[in-house]
Amino acid sequence: MEQKFFFFDIDNTLAVWPEGKIPDSAQYCIDELQRRGHLVSIATGRIQVDAMRFAEQARITNVVADGGHSITIDGNLVSMIGMNRDMCIQYLEYLESKHIPWAVTDRNKLGRITPYKEILEWHPDWDVFKTVVDPEFDFHSVEDFYKIYVFFKDGEEEEKDIEHMTHKLIRYGEGCVLYEPMEKALGVRNMIEHFHMKPNQVVVFGDGYNDLSMFRPEWLNIAMGNARAELKLEADYITTDCDKDGIYNACKHFGWID
């Protein structure tokens, strides 16, 4: 069988969210695909250091993280870029003019920094990032913006008619909008170029809105049964849910495993 390169989103594709547990059937597939000589990678919107937690758990050494803006090969971070810096600074200046609190992730760590102490009140149980408050923090000094968080009180977003930095955003829990890179296909292409593989050897698995950025006609796109309707419309094949052996059933269907 021709060698393939498999890319798996994490949340609700490879691992059940929010527990983060990888189903036994999915882990079996990861191990078996690699045993048979295929290449395997994670492809996630999570920041690289966070993605590596799951990669180590799944025994995967290649990782596309930061929504396609970073790649890790054989466990080593090869490249990592932030969002468009000028756009980020302009948008944060706009939020300041509207008196809207914000926070940024500006380094490869599980954390965010903000000058607004009221943000400490926002902390969902599933959020693994630590919020640091620095009243003197100046976003103009940031070189790389990996994530921007915007926080709203009830109705404030509509009342102040807040414009979005981009339509590619995530409603990140109650009262928070998250901006992060959504160019997973960029990371996939960089990864296969490194390994001298062709697009038609690629297989991607996903479930969420940001996975639309890696579903492309030049490779095979598999949506989980629990995937968003928009993603299913772009899929070449729809498998069962993440927690119902979705990865295993797809791999079995295509004959990649026995």
Rosetta silent file (secondary structure, phi, psi, omega in degrees, C-alpha in Angstrom):
SEQUENCE: MEQKFFFFDIDNTLAVWPEGKIPDSAQYCIDELQRRGHLVSIATGRIQVDAMRFAEQARITNVVADGGHSITIDGNLVSMIGMNRDMCIQYLEYLESKHIPWAVTDRNKLGRITPYKEILEWHPDWDVFKTVVDPEFDFHSVEDFYKIYVFFKDGEEEEKDIEHMTHKLIRYGEGCVLYEPMEKALGVRNMIEHFHMKPNQVVVFGDGYNDLSMFRPEWLNIAMGNARAELKLEADYITTDCDKDGIYNACKHFGWID
SCORE:     score description
SCORE:     0.000 S_00000001
   1 L     0.000  141.203  179.104    0.000    0.000    0.000 S_00000001
   2 L   -60.661  139.875  177.341    1.191    3.513   -0.813 S_00000001
   3 L   -64.778  136.235  178.606    2.651    5.392    2.141 S_00000001
   4 L  -116.586  162.012  173.354    0.265    7.958    3.590 S_00000001
   5 E  -122.975  112.859 -175.927    0.684   10.962    5.851 S_00000001
   6 E   -98.822  134.143  178.010   -2.137   11.224    8.402 S_00000001
   7 E  -122.556  125.082 -176.696   -2.996   14.471   10.198 S_00000001
   8 E  -117.956  124.193  166.302   -5.293   14.425   13.219 S_00000001
   9 L   -62.642  160.643 -179.373   -6.984   17.349   14.922 S_00000001
  10 L   -91.531  -70.652 -168.142   -6.988   16.938   18.721 S_00000001
  11 E   -67.303  117.643  179.386  -10.212   18.080   20.376 S_00000001
  12 L    65.464   16.948  168.838  -13.141   15.777   19.583 S_00000001
  13 L  -121.138  -67.416  176.557  -11.179   14.122   16.789 S_00000001
  14 L   -84.379  -38.645 -176.330   -8.204   12.369   18.368 S_00000001
  15 E  -126.059  144.819  179.647   -9.170   13.067   21.992 S_00000001
  16 E   -77.456  123.805 -179.452  -12.533   13.478   23.670 S_00000001
  17 L   -92.570  143.706    4.168  -12.993   17.064   24.871 S_00000001
  18 L   -93.204   -0.670 -176.507  -12.789   18.389   27.572 S_00000001
  19 L   -64.174  -29.875 -179.837  -11.325   15.346   29.326 S_00000001
  20 L    77.482   19.338 -178.451   -8.571   15.047   26.734 S_00000001
  21 E   -88.494  131.072  176.245   -8.684   11.248   26.751 S_00000001
  22 L   -87.166  119.560  178.342   -7.611    9.424   23.600 S_00000001
  23 L   -56.499  146.535 -179.665   -9.903    6.424   22.990 S_00000001
  24 H   -57.220  -37.970 -178.630   -8.104    3.092   23.009 S_00000001
  25 H   -66.600  -34.485  178.085   -9.231    2.393   19.445 S_00000001
  26 H   -69.389  -41.692  178.890   -7.719    5.689   18.260 S_00000001
  27 H   -64.254  -38.558  176.146   -4.421    4.957   19.992 S_00000001
  28 H   -58.159  -44.438  179.875   -4.361    1.522   18.404 S_00000001
  29 H   -62.432  -44.201  179.574   -4.743    3.150   14.981 S_00000001
  30 H   -57.722  -48.256 -178.785   -1.945    5.640   15.628 S_00000001
  31 H   -65.203  -42.719 -175.789    0.417    2.863   16.663 S_00000001
  32 H   -70.858  -39.388  177.847   -0.611    0.529   13.863 S_00000001
  33 H   -60.598  -43.594  179.518   -0.378    3.147   11.116 S_00000001
  34 H   -69.141  -36.185  177.954    3.162    4.004   12.180 S_00000001
  35 H   -62.356  -32.279 -178.713    4.070    0.334   12.474 S_00000001
  36 L   -85.168    3.905  174.716    2.985   -0.114    8.868 S_00000001
  37 L    95.685    4.148  176.143    5.299    2.680    7.704 S_00000001
  38 L   -81.058  159.052  175.184    2.851    5.545    7.424 S_00000001
  39 E   -98.614  146.642 -176.004    3.621    8.995    8.816 S_00000001
  40 E  -134.325  140.594  177.722    1.402   10.536   11.480 S_00000001
  41 E  -145.310  151.824  167.278    1.049   14.099   12.752 S_00000001
  42 E   -83.684  150.644  174.144   -1.220   16.126   14.963 S_00000001
  43 E  -139.057  102.766 -169.445   -2.833   19.197   13.337 S_00000001
  44 L  -137.200  158.883  172.309   -4.283   21.549   15.935 S_00000001
  45 L   -83.462  -10.909 -179.916   -5.069   25.150   16.750 S_00000001
  46 L   -63.730  151.180  176.615   -3.485   24.684   20.178 S_00000001
  47 L   -65.115  152.868 -169.561   -0.211   26.428   20.879 S_00000001
  48 H   -54.963  -45.289 -177.184    2.834   24.214   20.266 S_00000001
  49 H   -64.556  -31.707  177.455    3.737   23.561   23.893 S_00000001
  50 H   -74.263  -42.466  179.065    0.150   22.529   24.603 S_00000001
  51 H   -60.528  -34.358 -178.300   -0.056   20.333   21.506 S_00000001
  52 H   -65.305  -25.958  176.185    3.081   18.499   22.606 S_00000001
  53 H   -60.778  -43.160  179.975    1.280   17.261   25.726 S_00000001
  54 H   -75.278  -36.409  179.060   -1.105   15.306   23.509 S_00000001
  55 H   -60.388  -43.921  178.977    1.606   14.294   21.060 S_00000001
  56 H   -65.114  -40.097  178.152    3.594   12.662   23.840 S_00000001
  57 H   -62.414  -38.944 -176.950    0.474   10.933   25.150 S_00000001
  58 H   -89.433   -0.966 -177.967   -0.318    9.600   21.667 S_00000001
  59 L    60.122   47.060  176.946    3.310    8.687   20.874 S_00000001
  60 L  -117.612  132.640 -176.599    3.389   11.093   17.909 S_00000001
  61 L  -106.760   -9.815  178.366    6.554   13.085   17.173 S_00000001
  62 E  -107.914  132.480 -174.319    5.364   15.287   14.280 S_00000001
  63 E  -141.485  126.507  164.764    3.032   18.168   15.088 S_00000001
  64 E   -98.517  118.163 -178.495    1.327   20.957   13.159 S_00000001
  65 E  -128.530 -174.699  179.587    0.186   23.399   15.858 S_00000001
  66 H    52.389   40.074  177.623   -0.829   27.052   16.197 S_00000001
  67 H    58.911   29.185 -179.916   -3.439   26.588   13.501 S_00000001
  68 H   101.323   -4.645 -176.502   -0.737   25.784   10.941 S_00000001
  69 L   -90.495   -1.366  173.604    1.756   28.429   12.061 S_00000001
  70 E  -140.147  147.702  173.106    4.182   26.023   13.730 S_00000001
  71 E  -132.337  139.077  176.716    5.604   22.641   12.828 S_00000001
  72 E  -120.605  127.887 -176.891    7.463   20.203   15.045 S_00000001
  73 E  -122.692  126.791 -177.761    9.390   17.375   13.395 S_00000001
  74 L    52.753   37.777  176.552   10.721   14.379   15.300 S_00000001
  75 L    83.075    0.677 -178.144    9.953   16.204   18.543 S_00000001
  76 E  -112.825  127.470  177.635   11.888   19.357   17.616 S_00000001
  77 E   -66.564  119.683 -176.156   10.224   22.716   16.999 S_00000001
  78 E   -96.763  -42.320 -179.974   11.266   23.718   13.472 S_00000001
  79 E  -153.960  149.225  178.986    9.308   26.914   12.892 S_00000001
  80 E  -156.868  121.662 -179.608    6.722   29.054   14.677 S_00000001
  81 L  -126.112  151.594  178.621    5.247   32.358   13.546 S_00000001
  82 L   -88.379 -174.269  174.887    2.640   34.635   15.065 S_00000001
  83 L   -75.227  173.174  179.691   -0.344   36.351   13.528 S_00000001
  84 L   -58.686  114.399 -171.736    0.020   39.491   11.422 S_00000001
  85 H   -64.906  -45.080 -178.473    1.639   41.873   13.918 S_00000001
  86 H   -61.404  -41.173  179.475    0.412   45.133   12.398 S_00000001
  87 H   -64.237  -41.513 -179.721   -3.157   43.831   12.267 S_00000001
  88 H   -63.753  -46.346 -179.532   -2.978   42.693   15.899 S_00000001
  89 H   -63.670  -42.808  179.185   -1.641   46.017   17.161 S_00000001
  90 H   -61.330  -39.858 -178.262   -4.221   47.967   15.185 S_00000001
  91 H   -71.833  -38.592  177.699   -7.020   45.819   16.603 S_00000001
  92 H   -65.741  -35.974  174.297   -5.797   46.106   20.188 S_00000001
  93 H   -63.080  -39.094  177.524   -5.663   49.882   19.767 S_00000001
  94 H   -63.280  -44.407  178.585   -9.252   49.727   18.553 S_00000001
  95 H   -62.303  -39.204  177.684  -10.294   47.685   21.616 S_00000001
  96 H   -60.546  -40.460 -178.985   -8.577   50.193   23.876 S_00000001
  97 H   -67.238  -23.227  179.562  -10.565   53.004   22.267 S_00000001
  98 L   -97.815    0.276 -179.342  -13.761   51.075   23.020 S_00000001
  99 L    59.351   45.174  178.290  -12.662   50.257   26.599 S_00000001
 100 L  -107.174  123.267 -179.647  -12.854   46.522   25.965 S_00000001
 101 L   -69.789  149.873 -175.910  -10.510   44.320   28.057 S_00000001
 102 E  -147.360  167.639  172.418   -8.192   41.933   26.273 S_00000001
 103 E  -146.960  158.078  178.807   -5.311   39.529   26.847 S_00000001
 104 E  -133.721  151.365  167.069   -2.612   38.098   24.602 S_00000001
 105 E  -105.826  115.918 -172.994   -0.447   35.012   24.401 S_00000001
 106 L  -120.187   12.314  176.104    2.930   36.261   23.202 S_00000001
 107 L  -152.379  165.106 -174.765    5.190   33.296   23.911 S_00000001
 108 L   -81.549   67.703  179.432    5.132   29.527   23.597 S_00000001
 109 L  -142.919  162.631  179.106    3.738   28.905   27.077 S_00000001
 110 L   -82.785   70.023 -177.510    0.406   28.003   28.666 S_00000001
 111 E  -161.414  164.915  175.049   -0.362   31.563   29.628 S_00000001
 112 E  -139.274  153.706 -179.800   -1.792   34.925   28.677 S_00000001
 113 E  -125.997  146.118 -176.444   -0.931   38.424   29.851 S_00000001
 114 E  -155.823  153.221  172.045   -3.192   41.430   30.316 S_00000001
 115 L   -88.932   -1.622 -173.830   -3.281   44.793   32.092 S_00000001
 116 L  -102.158  110.175 -177.300   -6.906   44.143   33.129 S_00000001
 117 H   -69.694  -22.811 -179.120   -7.321   42.465   36.523 S_00000001
 118 H   -65.250  -17.474  179.071  -11.054   41.846   35.959 S_00000001
 119 H   -66.912  -23.107  178.840  -10.107   39.121   33.489 S_00000001
 120 H   -60.472  -21.435  178.683   -9.076   36.958   36.452 S_00000001
 121 H   -73.328  -19.639  178.733  -12.797   36.442   37.076 S_00000001
 122 L   -93.358  111.045  178.213  -13.034   34.573   33.762 S_00000001
 123 L  -160.962   83.852  177.331  -11.626   31.076   34.157 S_00000001
 124 L   -59.911  153.697 -178.755  -13.614   28.077   32.861 S_00000001
 125 L   -59.462  -31.334 -174.900  -12.741   24.715   34.388 S_00000001
 126 L   -85.068   -7.797 -177.209  -11.430   23.458   31.048 S_00000001
 127 L   -79.535  122.693 -176.318   -9.043   26.376   30.469 S_00000001
 128 L   -98.736   -1.137 -178.997   -5.423   25.321   31.090 S_00000001
 129 L   -85.311  143.962  175.219   -3.839   28.744   30.545 S_00000001
 130 E   -96.508  131.506  178.397   -2.687   30.896   33.455 S_00000001
 131 E   -93.899  125.490  177.603   -3.629   34.584   33.306 S_00000001
 132 E  -109.635  128.826  179.001   -0.961   37.048   34.432 S_00000001
 133 E  -101.968  123.234  176.207   -1.980   40.639   35.189 S_00000001
 134 L  -131.235  101.910 -177.244    0.603   43.354   34.563 S_00000001
 135 L   -57.020  -22.134 -177.948   -0.878   46.886   34.768 S_00000001
 136 L   -96.460    2.851 -176.116    2.156   48.236   32.884 S_00000001
 137 L   -63.553  130.387 -179.168    2.001   45.725   30.029 S_00000001
 138 L  -118.686  112.884 -177.202    2.234   47.441   26.634 S_00000001
 139 H   -65.302  -18.243  178.275    1.145   45.349   23.650 S_00000001
 140 H   -64.989  -18.780 -179.471    3.189   47.586   21.339 S_00000001
 141 H   -87.535   -6.108 -177.155    6.298   45.826   22.668 S_00000001
 142 L   -75.976  133.190  177.782    5.095   42.377   21.624 S_00000001
 143 L   -89.905  -40.777 -176.641    6.958   40.803   18.730 S_00000001
 144 L  -128.481  121.715  175.397    4.778   37.730   18.189 S_00000001
 145 L  -100.507  113.109  178.890    1.053   37.481   18.834 S_00000001
 146 L   -94.723  -31.564  176.943   -0.003   33.836   19.032 S_00000001
 147 E  -150.375  145.934  172.446   -3.474   34.424   20.495 S_00000001
 148 E  -126.505  129.621  178.445   -5.676   37.414   21.323 S_00000001
 149 E  -111.932  135.579  178.480   -8.559   37.124   23.791 S_00000001
 150 E  -123.569  133.209 -172.504  -11.336   39.712   23.942 S_00000001
 151 E  -117.481  131.884 -177.060  -13.729   39.845   26.904 S_00000001
 152 L  -124.720  144.482  168.500  -17.257   41.199   26.882 S_00000001
 153 L   -81.180  164.990 -179.422  -19.927   41.811   29.487 S_00000001
 154 L   -54.204  123.545  176.198  -23.452   40.653   28.649 S_00000001
 155 L    79.976   -9.160 -174.324  -24.721   42.604   25.639 S_00000001
 156 H   -66.516  -37.693 -178.401  -21.619   44.793   25.435 S_00000001
 157 H   -59.722  -41.489 -179.969  -20.436   43.408   22.086 S_00000001
 158 H   -77.168  -42.085 -177.085  -23.726   44.410   20.457 S_00000001
 159 H   -61.000  -40.012 -179.008  -24.208   47.670   22.365 S_00000001
 160 L   -92.045    0.728  177.702  -20.800   49.001   21.349 S_00000001
 161 L    51.279   52.782 -175.798  -21.095   47.493   17.860 S_00000001
 162 L   -69.880  129.623  175.534  -17.644   45.923   18.179 S_00000001
 163 L   -83.790  148.534  178.625  -15.949   45.016   14.926 S_00000001
 164 L   -93.165  146.612  178.571  -14.054   41.737   14.682 S_00000001
 165 L   -62.572  -37.107  177.791  -10.387   41.601   13.701 S_00000001
 166 L  -156.578  157.780  177.177  -11.290   38.788   11.299 S_00000001
 167 L   -72.965  -13.489  178.178  -14.290   36.547   10.690 S_00000001
 168 L   -85.462   87.304 -177.623  -12.051   33.619   11.688 S_00000001
 169 L  -135.273  165.720  179.504  -12.757   33.661   15.392 S_00000001
 170 E  -124.948  129.949  171.071  -13.694   31.255   18.167 S_00000001
 171 E   -78.251  100.963 -167.254  -16.364   31.808   20.806 S_00000001
 172 L   -98.654   72.042 -176.115  -14.119   30.692   23.619 S_00000001
 173 L    81.624  178.748 -176.115  -16.524   30.108   26.463 S_00000001
 174 L   -70.838  125.692  174.663  -18.970   32.625   27.841 S_00000001
 175 L    78.648   15.368 -178.509  -18.010   36.247   27.277 S_00000001
 176 E  -136.716  134.346  172.220  -14.758   35.598   25.396 S_00000001
 177 E  -113.631  132.042 -178.279  -13.765   35.772   21.737 S_00000001
 178 E  -113.814  131.666  171.418  -10.472   34.153   20.734 S_00000001
 179 E  -110.515  127.334  176.431   -8.364   35.009   17.705 S_00000001
 180 L  -151.047  162.802 -178.919   -5.696   32.537   16.677 S_00000001
 181 L   -58.732  140.692  174.369   -4.201   31.369   13.363 S_00000001
 182 L  -132.265   70.779  179.039   -6.506   29.255   11.184 S_00000001
 183 L  -138.256   53.324 -175.454   -4.249   28.086    8.387 S_00000001
 184 H   -58.666  -35.308 -179.721   -3.826   24.400    9.094 S_00000001
 185 H   -60.698  -32.069  176.399   -3.298   23.595    5.423 S_00000001
 186 H   -60.095  -46.357  178.843   -0.189   25.801    5.512 S_00000001
 187 H   -66.472  -38.583  177.869    1.305   23.620    8.224 S_00000001
 188 H   -61.277  -46.135 -178.983    0.287   20.430    6.423 S_00000001
 189 H   -63.956  -40.666  178.059    1.998   21.600    3.232 S_00000001
 190 H   -63.710  -37.307 -179.288    5.158   22.586    5.115 S_00000001
 191 H   -68.579  -47.032 -177.516    5.224   19.203    6.800 S_00000001
 192 H   -70.325  -28.630  175.444    4.810   17.113    3.653 S_00000001
 193 H   -63.790  -41.107  178.775    7.376   19.253    1.847 S_00000001
 194 H   -60.166  -39.038 -176.592    9.897   18.401    4.571 S_00000001
 195 L   -93.286    8.415  177.589    9.238   14.686    4.102 S_00000001
 196 L    55.313   43.830  176.952    9.181   14.944    0.279 S_00000001
 197 L  -109.971  165.114 -175.575    5.633   13.627    0.060 S_00000001
 198 L  -104.314  154.476  179.507    2.833   14.610   -2.304 S_00000001
 199 H   -55.157  -35.358 -177.612   -0.570   16.118   -1.479 S_00000001
 200 H   -73.385   -0.675  173.797   -2.392   13.020   -2.750 S_00000001
 201 H   -94.854   -3.711 -174.466   -0.669   11.017    0.000 S_00000001
 202 E   -88.963  140.038  172.140   -2.266   13.172    2.715 S_00000001
 203 E  -130.012  125.821  179.376   -5.249   12.171    4.871 S_00000001
 204 E  -118.556  142.850  177.625   -6.703   14.679    7.352 S_00000001
 205 E  -118.999  133.696  177.781   -9.190   14.083   10.180 S_00000001
 206 E  -157.616  174.279 -179.529  -11.155   16.906   11.812 S_00000001
 207 L  -141.732  -23.213 -167.281  -14.396   18.003   13.449 S_00000001
 208 L  -108.203  179.655 -179.152  -14.391   21.751   14.082 S_00000001
 209 H   -58.534  -41.937 -177.215  -14.654   25.134   12.438 S_00000001
 210 H   -72.089  -12.458  176.692  -10.888   25.626   12.284 S_00000001
 211 H   -76.869  -12.990  172.208  -10.541   22.311   10.439 S_00000001
 212 H   -58.542  -27.555 -178.219  -12.145   23.943    7.414 S_00000001
 213 H   -74.860   -8.689  176.753   -8.706   25.491    6.943 S_00000001
 214 L  -120.550   -0.282  173.925   -7.153   22.070    6.279 S_00000001
 215 L   -83.587  109.632 -174.794   -9.903   20.373    4.259 S_00000001
 216 L  -131.320  148.728 -176.398   -8.569   20.711    0.719 S_00000001
 217 L   -67.209  -17.802 -176.474   -9.461   19.031   -2.592 S_00000001
 218 L   -81.574   -5.122  175.522   -5.895   17.859   -3.209 S_00000001
 219 L  -140.467  179.091 -175.935   -6.028   15.318   -0.363 S_00000001
 220 E   -87.543  126.937 -175.487   -8.475   13.054    1.478 S_00000001
 221 E  -114.755  121.281 -178.226  -10.641   14.798    4.066 S_00000001
 222 E  -117.476  123.536  177.873  -12.389   12.805    6.797 S_00000001
 223 E  -100.295  141.137  175.549  -14.935   14.402    9.131 S_00000001
 224 L   -71.890  157.619  177.987  -15.871   12.903   12.463 S_00000001
 225 L   -61.097  -27.822  179.026  -19.509   11.983   13.074 S_00000001
 226 L   -90.786   12.276 -176.967  -19.606   14.749   15.699 S_00000001
 227 L   -70.814  158.494  174.395  -18.200   17.320   13.249 S_00000001
 228 L   -63.274  149.330 -177.635  -19.829   20.646   12.494 S_00000001
 229 H   -58.183  -38.310 -179.166  -22.264   20.587    9.590 S_00000001
 230 H   -61.512  -36.924 -179.027  -20.094   22.989    7.568 S_00000001
 231 H   -73.540  -38.566  179.038  -17.137   20.623    7.774 S_00000001
 232 H   -60.161  -33.174  178.921  -19.183   17.573    6.817 S_00000001
 233 H   -65.115  -26.273 -178.886  -20.171   19.366    3.614 S_00000001
 234 H   -95.635   -2.832 -173.481  -16.478   19.590    2.669 S_00000001
 235 L   -81.651  148.865  171.830  -15.620   16.014    3.672 S_00000001
 236 L   -86.456  -23.964 -179.751  -14.821   13.133    1.326 S_00000001
 237 E  -153.191  140.039  177.197  -15.888   10.672    4.016 S_00000001
 238 E  -115.566  121.503 -179.037  -17.786   10.966    7.310 S_00000001
 239 L   -98.341 -166.860  178.982  -16.934    8.480   10.028 S_00000001
 240 L   -84.508  178.226 -177.427  -18.502    7.906   13.447 S_00000001
 241 L   -62.606  160.155  177.354  -18.057   10.119   16.520 S_00000001
 242 H   -54.281  -45.387 -177.658  -14.732   10.608   18.252 S_00000001
 243 H   -89.478   12.426  176.171  -15.907    8.587   21.262 S_00000001
 244 H  -125.401   41.589  175.148  -17.497    5.922   19.054 S_00000001
 245 L    62.811   35.683 -176.406  -14.320    4.638   17.407 S_00000001
 246 H   -59.251  -46.118  179.789  -14.422    7.216   14.627 S_00000001
 247 H   -65.806  -45.243  179.477  -10.741    7.066   13.732 S_00000001
 248 H   -59.112  -47.633 -176.555  -10.669    3.274   13.927 S_00000001
 249 H   -63.941  -36.443  177.706  -13.775    2.878   11.754 S_00000001
 250 H   -68.849  -44.740  179.516  -12.409    5.189    9.057 S_00000001
 251 H   -63.400  -36.790  177.085   -9.037    3.462    8.977 S_00000001
 252 H   -67.024  -43.396 -178.636  -10.782    0.104    8.785 S_00000001
 253 H   -58.300  -41.817 -177.154  -13.065    1.325    5.999 S_00000001
 254 L   -89.400    0.998  176.490  -10.145    2.396    3.805 S_00000001
 255 L    76.953   20.014  179.402   -8.079   -0.705    4.566 S_00000001
 256 L   -79.400  -21.652  173.684   -5.275    1.143    6.333 S_00000001
 257 L  -134.605  165.148  177.215   -5.550   -1.253    9.271 S_00000001
 258 L   -88.079    0.000    0.000   -6.961   -4.766    9.655 S_00000001
